[in-house]
Amino acid sequence: MAVLPGLLKRFNSAAKKTDVSQPEQPGGSIWQDTGEVYYLENTLKLTYAANSGVVTLEKLSPDSLANVVETLDKLPQDSPFARAVTATRNTALVISVCGVTWQKNNGTVRIKALPEAALLRSTNADFSKSQAVFKHAFLLEHDDLLTPTTGSGKPGVFTYNRISPAQFTRQLARANERISPPLRRAIPVHPDNFNSAFTEHEQTVIDGFLDAGSQPKNDALNAKHD
């Protein structure tokens, strides 16, 4: 119990969802998805709506994830960290991880970050009525841990029902084993890359606009003081 508040962090903005199946057309060139996805297991997090607001528990391991879910389920209903109840039902627990995919264009390969590469959602703590969503190009092979349900309608996005957190994390590890070591070593993306909705360049441009917009006001104030 003592460790739980330390893991909690206010979640003020949702990560933008990205469909890995759609090619992009930046500046007239087309980048085609390869369909390969590598899941960053060290970005495992749990998000839910508590009585005190929407919160997220970050940098979880598979073992700590199970302990946290059990702890949350045992919290008194009036606890600020207990799951909020809407229409007599507990709000959903959402487990997710970030990932990367590779795109090709005329012999060039680039890496694209996926803020929500896979997620597991359930309204009950035992995950008996859960649903998992994985972004990848092909159905999992017959020797995998999960059996896919009806397709989601989006190429490269597949759903799986009644999946436990342990099955979810094992499947992440199993899928990552398929990615060749050279590709894995070449991944320059880390958990900190997902802390902002903007790239470093985009943030610089935004800051420039904000500074430019505030400058006239500051000059006007200085003129009044003079």
Secondary structure, DSSP 8 states (H G I E B T S, - for coil): -THHHHHEEE--S------TTS-B-GGG--BEEEEEEEEEEEEEEEEEEETTEEEEE-S--HHHHHHHHHHHHHS-TTSTTSB-EETTEE--EEEEEEEEEEEEETTEEEEEEEEEEEEEEESSTT-TT-EEEEE-SS---TTSS----S--SSTTEEEEES--HHHHHHHHHHHHHTS-HHHHHT----GGGGSSSS-HHHHHHHHHHHHHHHHHHHHHHHHHH-
